[in-house]
Amino acid sequence: MASENLTSTEYIKHHLTNLTFGQHPDGYWGFAHNAQEASDMGFWAIHVDTMLWSVLLGGLFIWLFSKAAKRATSDTPSGWLNFVEWVIEFIDDNVRGSFTGRNPLIAPLALTLFVWILLMNCMDLVPVDWIPWTVQQVMHHVFGADPHHVYMKVVPTTDVNATFGMSIGVFLLTLYYSFKVKGPAGFASELTMQPFAAKNPLIKILFMPVNLFLEGIGLVAKPVSLSLRLFGNLFAGEMIFILIALLYSGGLVWGVLGGVLQWGWAVFHILIVLLQAFIFMTLTVVYLEMAHHEH
């Protein structure tokens, strides 16, 4: 890509910068040309690459599974249909083991989260320069853009905005079912009547703000930990791929070493890709299970 004219630090920063669209300080709306401009755009800036790849991969998931659903028969499945049924059975078994309530939304939600996050995570296994370099060449030759100002992060889960967006969605579902199943009074009692309890009414009232503070922290920590766990693991993995890619510019020996290291890290990273999707899905089911039952 444009690494031929970039220092190692600039190369790393370039790969870690999102293609950002927003309002410049002068009021003009457009794409940011560097990380500082992206930062100056503020909260309402849009990471176009994160939105693009997450939507494309979500659409790919829907298309592949709907294609399998249309081919479903009572006969012994084969090929892609067999794989899809295996994935659905795997998710269904995990949901049955973690969720004891009755809610037809939970299993489809778990399936969607697992496959969608897995597809986004798998983009981390694509060599770091392939897609950004292709986009740079297209933008340069077709639109005359400076390749150094064309950014493209292809792993949505390395963007904390994407992981927080998903975790906030899970958090809102948790709050919704907590109110729906337990009622406002029941949910409020869970937040104020534990972990400290007393038979004396006066002491019980004194414990309420303490319990609310402790339970409130635990409640808010759920979406934060859910998002940061996924983001941190994938961001670290992407960073290692970028550092390995720098070896290719050091000559034949370093290039061969980089190829070996990249292959080894990719094999190990497959475990991380699968595990993080599974953990996000499992914790979502656990949180919704807690929302459907009183402590």
N, C-alpha and C positions, 0 to 999 in steps of 0.2 A: 504494500500500500504506500502511503506517503512517508513511510519510515525511512526512506532513502535520504530525506532531507531533514529528518528530525533527530534530536538527541534522544537518549534512552528515557529521560524524564518526560520529554515532550511526547514521545511515543506512548508511554503509559497513560499520561493524562488524556491523550487523544482517544484512546480506547475506553477510558472511563467516563467520557463526556457524552451525555445524551444529545440527540438531535432535538433541540428545544425550540418551540415556537411560542412567542409571547409578545408583550408590549415593551418596546425599548423606552428608556427614560425620556426621549424626545417625543413620545406618543406614537411613534411608528410601530405597526405590528409586522413582525417578520421572524425569520430564524436567527438564532444566536450564532455569532461567528467564533466564539470561544467560551470557555467555562465561566469567565467573569461576566460576560454579557448574559449568559443563561442565569447566573445567580442574581443579577440585577433585575431580571424580569419579575422576580417575586413569586408569590404563591400561585397566581393564576396562569403561569406558564405551563405549557403542555409538553411532555416528553413524547414526541411523535413516534419515535422508534419503539418505545415501550408499548404504546397504544396499538401501533401497527402489528407488531409480532404477537402480542397477546390476543388480539382479535382474530388474526389469521390462524393462529394455532387453535383457538377456541372453535372457529369455523371448521377447521380440519377435523377436530374431534367429533363435532356434530355430524359432518358428512360421512366420516368413516363408520361411525356406529349406526347411523341411520341406514347406510348402505347394507350393513350386516343385518339390521332388523328387517329390512325388506326381503332379504334372502332366507330368513329363518323358516325352517320346516320341522316337521316332526321326525324326519329321518336323522341319521347320525350326521352331525355337522362335520365339515372339513375346511381346511384352509383358514381364511380370515374369520369366517363365522365361528369356527371352533375356538380361535384365540379370543374373540370378543366374549363368547360365552364363558370361557375360563376366567377372564378378567371380571365379568359381572358376578360370577360365583365367588371369586376371591373377595370382592368388596362386600357381597351379601353376607358371607360367613363372618367377616370382621365386624360388620354392623350388628349382626345378631349377637355376637359375643360381647359387644360394648354397649348396646342400646336395648333397654328392656321395655321401653314405652311403646306406644302405638302411634306412629306418625309416618304416612306414606312419603313424606318429603325427604327423610333422612338418607335412605339408600341412594336415590338419584343424586342428592347433593354430594354424598361421599364419593360416588362414582365420578361426578363432574370435577370435583376438586382434585381427586387423585390423578385422573388422566390429563386434565388441563395443566396442572402443575408439573406433571411428569414431562409433557411435551415441551413446556417452557424451559424446564431444567435441561432437557436433552440438547437444546440449542447450544449449551455450554460445551458440547462435545464436537461442534463444528470448529475447524481451525480458525483461530481468532481473526486472521486477515482476509479470509476468503470473501465473505459477504461485504464487509466494509470496503475492501478494495474494489469489488464489483460496483458497488453503489457510487464510490468516488469517481470511477471511470465514466460511468453513465452520466453523472451530474456534470462532470468536467467537459465531456465531448458533446453532450446534447444541450446542456444549459450554460456551458462556459463557466461553471463554478470553480472556485479555488479548492483543490482536493484537501488542502489543510483545514478548510472550514466546513468540510462535510463530515458529519459524525453519524455513527450507526452502531448502537449497542443492541445486539440481537438476542440477549438473554433477559427477558422481562423480569425474572425473579432476582436479578442483580440490581434492580431498581427498587429502593425501599418504598417508593410511592405505590408500586404494584403490590408488594407484599402487605403493606399497611391497608391498601384498599380491600384486599381479600379478607384480612383479619377483622377489619371494621365491619364488613358484611356479616361475618360469622358472629361478631359481638352483638350486632343489632338483632340477629335472629335469636341469640341467647336471651337478650332482654325481652324480646317479644314473647317467647314461649314461657319465660319466667313469670311474666305478668298474666299471660293467658291461662296457664295451668294452675298457678298458685294464687292468682289474684293479687291486687296491689298490696293488700294487708299481709298476705302470706309471704310475698317477696320482701316486703319491708321488715317483717319479723325475722327473716333469715339474715338480713343485714344488721339488725340491731340487737338480737337476742343471743348471739353467739360470737366468739367462743366463750365469753364470760357470762355466767348466768348466776342468779341468786333467787331465793324464795322471798326475800324481803322486798316489797314493792319499791321502797325508796332506793335501795342499793341497785335494784334492777334498772331504775330510771337513770341512775348515775353511770351505770355500765353502758347505756345505749350509745352515747357519742363515741366511746372508746371502741365498742364493737363495730359501729358504722365506719369509723376510720380504718380499722384493720380489715374488715370485709370489703370496704370500698377499694383499698389498695389491691387486695387480691382479685377483685373483679376487673379493675382497670389493667392489671398486670397480664391478664389472659391475652387480650389482643396484641399487646406490646410484645410479649414473649413469643407469641405465635408468628408474628411478622418478622421480628428481628432474628429468630432462629433460622428461618428459611433464607432471608436476605444474607445473613452473615456467612452461612455455609457456602452459598452459591457465589457470593462476591469474592470470598477467599479463593475458591476454586478457579474462578475466572482470572483473578490476579496471578495465580501461579501459571496458568496457561500463557498469559501475556509475558511474564518474566521468562518463561521457556522460549517463547517466540523470539525474544531478543537475541538468543544464541545463534539464530540463523544468519545474522549479519556479521558474525565473527569469523567467517571462513569455513572451510570444509570440515575440519575436525570438530569445531564447536557446533556446526550444523548437524553433523551425524549424532553428536551427543544430545543435541536438542531434540532430534527425532526420536531417539530412544527414551528420553525423559518424557516427552509428550505422550508417547504410546503408553508408557508405564502409568503416568498420572491419569490418562484417559480411562484406562482399565480400572484403576482404583476409584476414579470419580463416578463411574457408573453406579457404584454402591451408594455414594452420596446422593446422586440424582434420584435414585429409587427411594432411598431411606427418607429423604426430606419430604418427598411427596406423600409417602405413607404416614409420616409423623403428623404432617399438617392435617391430613384427612382424619386420622385417629383422634387427635386432640379435638377436632371439630365435633366429632361424634360424642366424645366424652363430655364436652362442655354442654352440648344439647341434651345429653342424658341427665346431667346435673340440673338443667333448667326444667326438666319434666318431672323431677322428684324432689320432695322436701328432704332436708338434711335429717 
